[in-house]
Every structure is written in structure tokens, then in C-alpha cells.
Amino acid sequence: MDKYETSKSASPNRYADSSEVPQNTVDRAFEPGIVAPDGVFVFVKNPSPSQIVEIYEMALKELGPNICSLEVLKSAYGHNPLSLWGIYRSADERRQAPKLGGFFAYLPLNEAGNAALAADKLEVKSPDLSLVAKAGEDPVKLYLWAMVTPGLGNIGFALNARAMGADLFERTPIVGWISTQSALDAVKRSSKTKEYADAKIGSTFAITFPEHYRAQMRAMPVIEGKRPPAARKTPRPKLETMLVATPDQMAKVMAIRASVFMIEQNCPYEEEFDGNDFAGAHILGLVGGQPAAVMRIRYFAQFVKLERFAVVPRYRRTLIARKVMEHGIELCRRKGYRRMYGQAQTRLVSFWERFGFKPMAKGKPFVFSDHEYIEIAADIEPHSDPLTMDSDPLVLIRPEGDWDKPGVLDLSAARPPTNPH
């Protein structure tokens, strides 16, 4: 489909420090629903095969014949179920005899697809699926392929966000193309696309949700549908984080960063391994014992700098990113720091905002290593027992990060002083 359309209100999205930052989709709700102001129960779900046909018929009616074929829609949906979501109405949360109220269709683009879109080479009526992220992969951008949401724009987007996973929905930029007059009117009318007042048919646009809307979306008390029985319950892998203290752990840090920055982001070796790796601390995250995530911390007089945050792609659907960040912040708190500083890629500022970071007022975005960054900062809650010069002297010589349990030098203190030198 190559049209963006809404019959009444268009309520949109966009969001996201670099693809090294994970996307936690463990917060996905299954077929989330809520009672609308008119008393009708509204929910969002991936459609069944017969419902795909119904959605396509709605698209033809509302958008006209200049859309992709039904076969193309089915192919995209089979490639990645993020591509299609139906909005349904029913009398109550039992969801009996639901009626189609609208739909969202996306092309979840990978890096190649994003590049094709930027170069105006994305064939939206018959997209090359090699440009579309596979099921389970993080999309770089969501192209709003088509949308019909008569009177359901705001609630539809909010429920769609919960169905996709709020983290993914907030982090991933959403863009669209204005192809009809009604779509143009909707974009100009929407509070999420106010900067496009001068848009015209043929223009592209990005959708931005204000902070208060994102907060409301996350707080929405959705009612989930009944999940189908799992064929086999797979135990969740163990998540571990640690302060790097051995050569083996450091090798895992280097492996993660080479994979994410040098291979995935094509960063030159000398720019990634910049001479600061032995001037700071590293937090390593493991998923099921495998190297999964890393963050570097450098200490300055009045603040700490959090940097080189990376997550291996196959672990971006876990909570290891949050665990690594929380471990790093707690380490800084124990050391007595009250201020944190970072440089986030502009498209992923929202991830850092979850940990209290905000863009700094002093500067504008800047570029290095082929990415645009913005300076961010956050205050840290003071620790109840920070390390100071008044701390126990044996505590201060314990291994870094293990200050609360006796170390090898504590044991040595039991021996009397016998060395005269």
C-alpha cells in the first residue's frame, strides 16, 4: 500500500543513542484493549487470514485502488507480523463478534530499507522484502504504509504501541508519505505533526508523540486477550551483569563492541577503540552466560560519563540493557557521584530518558563517527553509604565494586606486621 490515510484524526509516533542500544519488547501486551469513552471495547490485534481480506477491502474502499495488491500485503505480513494490525470493536472485553474499526499497516525497515527510503528508492506498492526487517529483528524505521482509523486515531496508536511493545514503539522513528488530500488535512490537523503546516501532497513526514502522550500510553490499564497455549515453555535465560575485572571479561567487551560498532555500524577500528578503554570501567552483561551488552564509564572530577553502550542484536529483546545501565548507575552512586553525562544519538534519546537523562541546554546536536549526537545529563540520587575518605580503610582497598564483602587484603590483616621493609 502506498497511502497514508485517516478518516478523522491522525494520531502518530516517532522515537529513539545508536543501534547499540537495545529494544526491550518484553513489555508487549497480547491483543491489548480498553473501554473507549463511548463505552465500546476497542482492541488491537494481528489479523487472521480471513481478517486480512476484510482489512484489504476496507483499504480499497477508503483509500482507493492505487494501493498494493492483496498478495503483496499478505507477503509482507508473513515476512514480519509487525506489518499489519487491525483495530476492532466489541461489546465488552469478551471480544465476541468483533467488528473491524480500522487498521495500521507498516513496513518495518532494516538499515538497507532505511537507506532506500532516504534515496527515494523504496517501491512501496511492491516492496523488496530484503529491505524489510524479519520477524524478531529490530526495525530501524517504521514506514507508515497505510492507515485507516475513523475516530480511533489516539486510542488506536496507544493500543498499537502496547501491542508492539512500548519501548520499540517509542524508540523507532515512524515516517509516512502524504498521497491524498484527506491525508494532508489529517497531518496538518494533528498535534503530533504540527511542524508540517506547510506540507503538501507528495511530502514525507515524521510522527512525534509528546512526552505526556507517551506517559499516558504506558499508564493505560489495558486488558489483554487470552493468549494461545504455548507448545512448550522455554525457561528465560539468566541475565547477569558485572564490573569487568579480568582479561577474559575485557575480551568479551571488545568482542561485543567490534560486533555492534565495527560490523553493524561500520565504524573504523581506531574510532571505536579510542584509547580510553583502560582509563575507565566497563559493565559487562551476559544472557545465558553469553556476552550480550556492555557500557563504559569514565570518571571526572564532578561527574561521570556513560558511553560505548552496545547490545548484541540477538539480545535486544531481553532486559539486559536495563540491567547493565542500572548496574553502572549504582556503581557511580556508591562512589559518591551525583551527576551523570552522556552523548546520545538523537534518535535514541528516549532510552536514556528512562534513566533520568535530559538533553542539555548548552549545545546543539553534533556529529562524529557518522552519527548525530546530543549531549545529555542526569542527576543521581545520593547513596546511603557512599565511599569517602572517612570510609573504613580496608573497604577502600577491596576489589572495585565488591566493597561490601571482605577481600583478600581483609584476610591478610589478621596476620601481625612482620615485614620490616
C-alpha positions, 0 to 999 in steps of 0.5 A: 500500500502506498497511502497514508490515510485517516478518516478523522484524526491522525494520531502518530509516533516517532522515537529513539543513542545508536543501534547499540542500544537495545529494544526491550519488547518484553513489555508487549501486551497480547491483543491489548484493549480498553473501554473507549469513552463511548463505552465500546471495547476497542482492541488491537490485534494481528489479523487472521487470514480471513481478517486480512481480506476484510482489512484489504477491502476496507483499504480499497474502499477508503483509500482507493485502488492505487494501493498494493495488491492483496498478495503483496500485503499478505507477503509482507505480513508473513515476512514480519507480523509487525506489518499489519494490525487491525483495530476492532470493536466489541461489546465488552472485553469478551471480544465476541463478534468483533467488528473491524474499526480500522487498521495500521499497516507498516513496513518495518525497515532494516538499515538497507530499507532505511537507506532506500527510503532516504534515496527515494528508492523504496517501491512501496506498492511492491516492496523488496522484502530484503529491505524489510526487517524479519520477524524478531529483528529490530526495525530501524524505521517504521514506514507508515504504509497505510492507515485507516482509523475513523475516530480511533486515531489516539486510542488506536496508536496507544493500543498499537504501541502496547501491542508492539511493545512500548519501548520499540514503539517509542524508540523507532522513528515512524515516517509516512508519505502524504498521497491524498488530500484527506491525508494532508488535512489529517497531518496538518490537523494533528498535534503530533505533526504540527511542524508540517503546516506547510506540507503538501501532497507528495511530502514525507513526514515524521510522527512525534508523540509528546512526552505526556502522550507517551506517559499516558500510553504506558499508564493505560490499564489495558486488558489483554486477550487470552493468549494461545497455549504455548507448545512448550515453555522455554525457561528465560535465560539468566541475565547477569551483569558485572564490573569487568575485572579480568582479561577474559571479561575485557575480551568479551567487551571488545568482542561485543563492541567490534560486533555492534560498532565495527560490523553493524555500524561500520565504524573504523577500528581506531574510532571505536577503540579510542584509547580510553578503554583502560582509563575507565570501567566497563559493565559487562552483561551476559544472557545465558552466560553469553556476552550480550551488552556492555557500557563504559564509564569514565570518571571526572572530577564532578561527574561521570560519563556513560558511553560505548553502550552496545547490545548484541542484536540477538539480545535486544529483546531481553532486559539486559540493557536495563540491567547493565545501565542500572548496574553502572548507575549504582556503581557511580552512586556508591562512589559518591557521584551525583551527576551523570553525562552522556552523548546520545544519538538523537534518535535514541534519546528516549532510552536514556530518558528512562534513566533520568537523562535530559538533553542539555541546554548548552549545545546543539546536536553534533556529529562524529563517527557518522552519527548525530549526537546530543549531549545529555545529563542526569542527576543521581540520587545520593547513596546511603553509604557512599565511599569517602575518605572517612570510609573504613580503610580496608573497604577502600582497598577491596576489589572495585565494586565488591566493597561490601564483602571482605577481600583478600587484603581483609584476610591478610590483616589478621596476620601481625606486621612482620615485614620490616621493609 
